[in-house]
Structures are given as structure tokens and as C-alpha cells.
């Protein structure tokens, strides 16, 4: 797992069955990044704009640079459907758009998150919504966890912000939905 500098999950490990963990990671990624995950060219162009995306993909500093023109032309071909992006371009585009979305969240300074989950806090599971508007420390922890690919850490931060301390949760039984606005 590629963790950002200074990221560490300060909570006790929760037991999350492998199928539930995969579901949680998918839903968390979809909620935070939406269509930006997977290297979709049209979603990336819509989010960043063709010019900005071409600059970021090429690493160029001027519109007159050959690398910029190549990137711009390739984006046009991908959008028209005359070509499909290679795997390395898709990976690069996904990385750029994920970083852009994380920066956008950090710059805004607040994030509304709602998750409907089933948590085991004792012998009896509890099902319900866990929601809060994250800011300050909770926003930083949540975004760091998402950036590191730690969906469980992000959910732990949300539950603490909601008022349920993560140390009291024994297991995540299921995740019905996650919404981020």
C-alpha cells in the first residue's frame, strides 16, 4: 500500500471479511472519485479540461512544446473514439485525476460523507447511517486514508466524527452505501 508521507492509521484494526473489504473499497472509491477512477478520458477531460489535462499528461510548460501538442492530439483522438488509450496512459490519467480530486477536497475544507453500514459493537450488530460533515482533523484523516487506499481507516475516521469511537467497533459486517458530497 502506497501511503502518503506522515499517514498512519491510529485506530485498532477492525475485522473486515475479505468480500466486505473489497465492497467497501469499491464503494469508497466510487463515492470519492466517481467516474474519475479507471482512466475514463471523457470524465477526466470534463473534470480538468482538455488543456489542463494535456499539460499534466505531457509535463510541458508551454502550448508550443511538442509533448503538449502530442498529448492534446491524443486526447482528441481518444474523445472521438478513433483510438483507445494505452494502459500506461490510463494509469497516468487516473493518478492525475485522483490527485486533482484530493486537492479539490482539501482546498474546499469540508466534505459531507454518509455511509449506511452494519457494525458489530458487541454481540449484536447495529445497522444504520453514519454521517457527518468532515472538516479540520477529521477531514485530514479521512482524505489521508482515502489517498493511501485505506477504506477501513476512512470509515473509522467517519465513525469517530459521527460519535462512535472506532475502538468500540469489533467488525464491519456489511456496507450498503457510501455517499460523498
C-alpha positions in Angstrom: 0.0 0.0 0.0 1.4 3.3 -1.0 0.9 5.7 1.9 1.3 9.4 1.8 4.1 10.9 3.9 3.0 11.1 7.6 -0.1 8.9 7.2 -0.8 6.3 9.9 -4.0 4.8 11.0 -4.2 5.5 14.7 -7.1 3.1 15.4 -7.2 -0.6 16.4 -7.6 -3.0 13.5 -11.2 -3.9 12.6 -12.1 -7.3 11.4 -13.5 -6.9 7.9 -14.2 -10.1 5.9 -12.4 -10.1 2.5 -15.7 -9.8 0.5 -16.9 -6.9 2.6 -13.4 -5.2 2.4 -13.5 -5.4 -1.4 -17.0 -4.0 -1.4 -16.0 -1.2 1.0 -13.0 -0.2 -1.2 -15.1 -0.2 -4.3 -17.9 1.9 -2.8 -15.5 4.3 -1.1 -13.5 4.8 -4.4 -16.7 5.3 -6.4 -18.1 7.7 -3.8 -15.0 9.9 -3.5 -13.7 9.7 -7.1 -16.8 8.8 -9.1 -16.1 8.4 -12.9 -12.5 9.6 -12.4 -11.5 6.1 -11.4 -10.5 3.8 -14.3 -8.9 6.2 -16.7 -12.0 7.3 -18.5 -10.9 10.1 -20.9 -14.2 11.9 -21.1 -14.6 12.1 -17.3 -11.0 13.4 -16.9 -11.5 16.0 -19.6 -14.8 17.1 -18.1 -13.2 17.4 -14.7 -10.0 19.1 -15.5 -10.5 20.5 -19.0 -8.6 19.3 -22.1 -5.9 21.9 -22.0 -5.0 21.4 -18.3 -5.1 17.6 -18.7 -2.8 17.8 -21.7 -0.4 20.0 -19.7 -0.4 17.5 -16.8 0.0 14.4 -19.0 2.8 15.9 -21.0 4.7 17.7 -18.3 5.1 20.6 -20.8 5.2 24.2 -19.7 4.1 25.8 -23.0 1.4 25.2 -25.6 4.2 25.3 -28.2 6.0 22.2 -26.7 5.8 19.1 -28.9 4.9 16.9 -25.9 1.9 19.2 -25.1 0.7 19.0 -28.7 1.1 15.2 -28.8 -0.9 14.9 -25.6 -3.6 17.3 -26.8 -3.9 15.4 -30.1 -4.0 12.0 -28.4 -6.8 13.3 -26.1 -8.8 14.5 -29.1 -8.4 11.0 -30.8 -9.5 9.3 -27.6 -12.5 11.5 -27.3 -13.5 11.0 -30.9 -13.1 7.3 -30.5 -10.6 6.8 -33.3 -8.1 5.4 -30.8 -8.1 3.9 -27.3 -5.7 5.0 -24.6 -2.9 2.6 -23.7 -2.7 1.1 -20.2 0.1 3.4 -19.2 -1.9 6.5 -20.3 -4.9 5.2 -18.4 -2.9 4.7 -15.3 -1.3 8.2 -15.6 -4.7 9.8 -16.2 -6.2 8.0 -13.2 -3.3 9.2 -11.0 -3.6 12.8 -12.2 -7.4 12.9 -11.8 -7.3 11.2 -8.3 -4.7 13.8 -7.2 -6.8 16.6 -8.6 -9.9 15.3 -6.7 -8.0 15.0 -3.4 -6.6 18.6 -3.9 -10.1 19.8 -4.6 -11.5 18.3 -1.4 -8.6 19.6 0.7 -9.0 23.1 -0.8 -12.7 23.2 -0.1 -12.0 22.4 3.6 -15.1 20.3 4.2 -16.8 17.2 3.0 -20.2 15.6 3.7 -20.0 11.8 4.0 -22.8 9.4 4.6 -22.3 5.6 4.9 -25.0 3.0 5.6 -23.2 0.2 7.4 -23.7 -2.8 9.7 -21.2 -2.6 12.5 -20.7 -5.2 15.3 -20.1 -3.3 18.5 -20.9 -6.1 20.9 -22.7 -9.4 20.3 -25.5 -7.6 18.4 -24.9 -5.9 15.0 -26.0 -2.3 14.5 -27.3 -1.2 11.1 -27.7 2.4 10.3 -26.4 5.6 8.7 -23.1 7.1 9.9 -22.9 10.6 8.5 -21.1 13.9 9.3 -19.7 16.9 7.6 -15.9 16.5 8.0 -13.6 19.4 8.5 -10.3 20.0 10.2 -8.6 17.0 11.7 -11.3 14.6 10.6 -11.2 15.8 7.0 -7.4 15.5 7.0 -7.5 11.9 8.4 -10.3 10.9 6.0 -8.5 12.3 3.0 -5.2 10.8 4.0 -6.8 7.4 4.4 -8.6 7.6 1.0 -5.3 8.8 -0.6 -3.5 5.8 0.9 -6.2 3.4 -0.3 -7.2 2.6 3.3 -11.0 2.5 3.1 -11.3 1.0 6.6 -9.3 3.9 8.0 -11.5 6.3 6.2 -14.6 4.6 7.7 -13.0 4.6 11.1 -12.5 8.4 10.9 -16.1 8.8 9.8 -17.4 6.8 12.7 -15.3 8.8 15.2 -16.5 12.0 13.8 -20.1 10.7 14.0 -19.6 10.0 17.7 -18.9 6.3 17.8 -15.3 5.7 18.8 -13.7 3.2 16.5 -12.2 1.2 19.4 -15.7 0.0 20.3 -16.3 -1.5 16.9 -15.3 -5.1 16.5 -16.3 -5.9 12.9 -17.7 -4.4 9.8 -20.4 -6.8 8.7 -21.7 -5.0 5.6 -21.6 -1.8 3.7 -24.9 -0.8 2.0 -23.9 2.6 0.5 -21.5 5.5 0.8 -22.2 9.0 -0.5 -19.8 11.9 -0.6 -20.8 15.4 -1.5 
